[in-house]
Amino acid sequence: MSNGLNEKFQNDNMRLSPYNYDQKVISQIHLAKELVLCDATIREGAQGSIIGFTTEEKLEIIRKSANAGTKLFQIGTTRDITELKQILKGIKDANLDVETEVLLATQDKDWRKPLDEALELGVTYIDILTLLTPHGAVINRGASPEQVIDHIGEQIAYLVSRGGRVSFDPMDGPRTDLPILLKAYRTAVEAGAERIRLLDTVGTSGMAAWRYLMTTLRNEFKDVKICAHCHNDFGQAMANVYTSIECGADMIDVCINGLGERAGNAALAEVAAGAALLYDRDTGIKLDHMYELSSFVGDIAKQRLERNKPIVGEWTFAHGDEGHHQINHFAPWAFEGIKAEVFGNDQKTLLGSSSGLFSTKSKLISLGFQDVADDVAMQICQDVLYQTKVRKSVLKDNSIKSIAEKYVIKS
């Protein structure tokens, strides 16, 4: 491991495992030179939020995400051309230097019309969707997979001939017969598709299966950009994202806070942090913007984040154990790997069932109570813990202040 990597990941802000960057480890994986994150929050995330977002809220999400370094946005489907035009106008008016993509699927006889409408939008990429599993037979109106593939090739060739840039997105890859899936990808690439996606649309793929599929695509399409779209139905979205990165994926679909259909998708903050800090891939995302961005989207989606959610959770960097809290005061890296400030978050001192004298006095000092005697601090601690158990909730600062003021005068 070079001195540069040592300094990059072993510094005042972090102490990450050096094995991440050891050549013996890196030699076992295949990392793309560039990794792009596609923010699908206003499309996929809007579906997963159930209540959805207004057009202005979608634009504000784009503005804030772009300010955090995101360069590519999935802005919706062609089912609502009017809103897409409003979003694209908002992006232009805000002078945002970002790329956009829209999703399109059509089996209409007059299929050129929706393709022309998509081209007229002026988006960067048009994503052609299809479904080639047996479950998609009804959607495909009785057409065989081979017929659907031929039709997809015709659509992509039409778009490319008119200056369109295309991504091919066959949904539900892990449940599609592999020869059919590969034939579809080949047809799309030969027709001019610049990128292909592997989509775990309904979240049925484990890591081994995902690694097999990603490796197969990477070996088969060496000169084509490959994107991964991972759902979290078994809690496996991040596992499959990391697998994708290790297999050489060029792009990962993400949603702020992991919003998305059913159990959601891979979270922007987690993917950006993992890519940058565990794999040394610069996605352009400003990690110190993650907490603010996450809080904003959580508020408008009306979905409160888990307090221990990685990177952006309210309690993510707090120590619940008295021993951990005390040791970390003297040996800061004993039970920490990275500072909360890296992500714009902050470390909180929480008093709970495992708290003791040291954490209580630390909390009291932060609240303005100086030089509290040990016996008094323990009385406060016991009172706080009792109230915590009765209320079944961690006490907020104001409640702790009220308890402390019964025992000491705030200095």
N, C-alpha and C positions, 0 to 999 in steps of 0.2 A: 504494500500500500504506500502510495507516494506521500510526501510531506504535505502536499497541497490538500489531499483528501483528509489527512490527519487534522489539519487546521480547520477544514471546512465543517467537519462533523464532530470534532472534539474541541470545543471552545467554551466561552463564558455562557453561551446560550443552550448548549446541548452536549450530551455525552452519549452518542449512539454507538451501537455495536460495530466494531471495526471489521467484523466478518462480512458485513454488508458489502464492503468495498475491496475485500481480499480477492486477488486475481484467481485464486483457486476456486472461489465461489462464483465470481463473475464469469469464468470460463465455462460454467455449466449452463448459463442462460444466454439468451439472445436479445439484446436491448436495441430498440430502434434508435437511430441518431437523434430523431426529433419526436417528441410526444405531444400531441395536441389534445386538449380537453374540449369536448363539445357540450355546451351548457343547454340541456333540454328542459330546463325548469318550466318555461312558459308553455311547453307542449306536453311532455310526459308528466312533469310535476303538477301542472294544472289539473290533469286528470286525477292524479293521486291525491291532490288536496281536497277533492270532492266538490268543495264550494267554488273552486276556480278563482281566476283573477280577472279584473276588469282590464280593458285595453291599456289604460294609463298605468295600472299596476304592473302589467307585463313590460311596458316600456321602462318603468322605474327599475324593475329587476334587471333588465338588460343594461341600463345605465350603470347601476351599482356593480354588477358583475363585470362589465367592461372596465370600469375603474379599478377593479381588483385584478385585471390582467387577462380576462377571458377574451378570446379572439374569434370564436366560432359559436353561433347560436342556432339552435333548431327552433324556429319561430312558429311552427304549426303545420297544419295540413291544408290542402287546397279546398277543403269543404267550406271554408269561410274566406273567400278572396277579399271581401271588403275589409275585414279586420287585418289581414295580412298587409294590405296596402297601407293601412293606417300605421301599423308597426314599422314598416319599411320607411315611411315618410318620417316618423318620429326618430328613427335611427339616423336618417340623413340630416334632419333638422338639428340634431344634437351633435353632429359632426363626429360620430363614433366610427373609429377605424376598425370595423369588425366585418366578418364574413357571416352569411346567413344561409340557411337551407330550409326547404319545405318538403313535406312528405306527400307523395302522390301514388294512388293505386287506382287503376281503372280497367274494367273489362268491357267498357261501352263499345258499341260498334263504331260510333263516331269518336274514337279515342284521341284523335288529333286535337280536338277542341280543348279538352282539359290540359293537354300538354302545351298547347299554344298559350293558354291563360297563365300557366306556370312560367313559361318563358318570358311573357310580358311583364311579370312581376319584377324581374331584374335581380333575383336572388343569386347568390354565388353558386349554390348547388341545388339540384333537384334530386330528391331521393325517391327512387322507384321501388315501391313495395310489392311483395307478392307473398303467397302462402302456398307451400308445396307439400305440406303434410296431408295425410288422408282426411284430417279434420277440416281441411280447406276446400274440400270438393264442392260443397254447397256454394261457397263464396266464388269459386271459379266457374259456376254455372255448368257443371258437368264436363268441362274441358279436362283433358288428361294433363298430367304434369308436363309432358313433352310439348303439348300444344300451348300451355301457359308459358313455358320457357321460350318457345319460338316467338310468341307475341311480345314478351318482355324484350327480347333482342330487337324486334322491330321498333318498339317504342324508344328504346335507348338510342338506336341508330338515328331515329328521326330527331330526337332532341339534340344529339351531338352535331348532326348535319346543319342545325340551325343555331349553332354556337353555344348550346347548353352544356353545362358540366354536370356529370351524373354520378351519383352514388347508388349502388344496387344493394337493396336491403331485403333479402328473403327472410321473412319472419320465422321464428320457431326452428332455428337451425338444428338444435340438438334432438328434435323429434322428426327431422327430415331424413329420408333415405340418402345416405352419403353419395352414391353415384348420381342421384337426381340433383342433390345440392351442388356438387362439383360441376355438373353439366350446366346448371343455371349460372353459376359464377363465371364459367368459361365463356358462355354465350354473351353475358353482360360485358365482360372485359373485351371480347372481340368486337363488340358493337361500339365500344368507346367509353365504357364506365371507367372513371378514374379511381374510384374507391369501392370497396366491398365491405359490408358489415356482417359480423356474426352476431346474431341476436338470440339471447336466451329469453325469448318473449314471455314465457310463462314460468320461468325460473325452475326448470327441471334438471339442470345439469350440475353434477358435482365437479370437483376440481380435476380429477383424472380424465373424465370425459371431455371437459372443456380444454384441457391441455392437448389432448389428442386432436380435437377439431382445430384449434388454433395453430398447432404445429403443422397439421396437414395443409391448411390454407397458406401458411407462411412459406412452406416448401413448394407448394404448387404455384403460387403467385408472388414471385420474388420481387417484381417491379411494380406491384400494385399496392396502394395504401389500404391497410386493413384496420377496421374499427371494431371495437367490442362494445356490446350493449348488454349489461348484466342486471338481472332482477334479483331480488332478495328474499324470495319465497321460503328458502331454507336458511336464511341468514348467510348466504354464500356469495353475495354480490361482490364484496371486497376481496374475498379469496379468489374469485374468478377474474377480477380486475388485475390483481397482482400476477396471477397466472398469465393473463394476456400480455402484461408488460414483459414478463420473463420470456414469452414466446415471440416477442418482436412486434407487438401491435404498435401501429402508428398513431392511433387515436382511440380515446375512450369517451363514451357518452356518460355524462354525469348530471345529477340534479342537486340543486342546493338543498341541504338537509336530508338528502336521500329520498325526497318526494318521488312519487311515481305510482303506477298502477299497483293495486293490491298491497304487498309488503314494501314496495318502493324500489328504488334503484341505488346505484353507488353514489355516495355523497361527494359533492365537489370538494369540500375541505379535506376529507380523508384521502381522496385520490390525489389531489394536488400535493398534500403533505407527504404521502407515501412515495409518490413519484420523485419528488425533489430530494427527500431526506433519506429514504431507504434505498433508492435506485440511482440517485444522482442524475435525474432527468429534469431539465429545466422546462417546465410547461408555460412559463411566463406568468403564472399566477402569483400574486403578492400574498404570501401567507399571512402577513399581519393584518389583512383585510377580512380574514375568514370569519372572525367572531361577529363583527358588525354586520356583514352581509347575511350571515346565518340568522342573526336576531331579527333583522328586517323582514326576511322572508317568513320566518316563523310567526311573526306578528300578523302579517297580512293573510297568511294561510290559515290562521287561527289553529295552528297545531303546535302545542308546546313541545319543545325538545326534551328528550330524556336528559336528566341532569348530569348523567355520566356519559353523554354522547361524546365519542372521540373528538378531540380538537376544540369543539365549540361548546361543550356542555358546561353548565354553571358550576358543577362540582368536579369536573374532569381533572383538575390539578390540585384538588384538596386532599388532605390526608385525614382519614378517619381514625386511624390507630394512634394512640398516644406515643408509643415507641417510635413509630415512623416519623411523627411530627417532631419529636425531640431529637432524634438522631439527625434528621435532615437539617436541623438548625446548626449543628456542628459539622456535619459532613453532607453538604448540600446534594451530592449526587448519589448518596447511598440508596435512596428510594425514588429517584427522579431520573428521567432520561432527557427531558427537554423542558425549557421554560415556557410558561403559559404566554408570556409576552410575544413569543415568536409568532403566535397566531392572533394577536390582538386580544387575547383572553387575559384573565388574571387569576392568581392563586388565592384562594380564600381559606381562612381558618374557620372551620366548622366545629361546633361542639355537639357531640353525640354520644352514643352508648359506650364508645371506647375512649372517650376523652378523659384527661386527668389534669394534674396540677399545671404541667408545663403548657399544654395547649390552652388551658383556661387563662393563665396569666398572659399569654401571647395575645389572646383575643381581647382581654381587658385593656391591655396597652393600646391595641389598635382602636379601641373605642374611647380612649382618653383617660383611663383609670391607671395611674402610675403608682408604683411601689405598694401594691396591695400585698398584705401579709399572707404567708402561705396558708395559714389556717382559715383566714377569711376567704381566700380564693377557692379553697376546697369547699367551703360552705356554698359559695356561689355556684361552683361546679355541680354539686349535688342537687341544688335547686333547679339548675338548668336541665340536668339529665332527667329529673323527675318530671318536669314540665314537658320535656321532649317525649317521654314515654306516654304521658297522659294524652297529649295532643296528637301523638303519632305523626309528628312533623318536626323538622329541624327548626329551631327558633331563629327568627330574624333578628338583626342587630338591635332594633328598637326594643324587642322583648327582653333580650339579654341585658341591655342598658337598664331597663326598669327593674330587673332582678338585682343587678349589681348595686343600684342606687339604694336598695334597702339595707345594704351592708356597709357601703363606703360612700364618701362624698367624692364626686367626680372632680379630679384636679385639673 
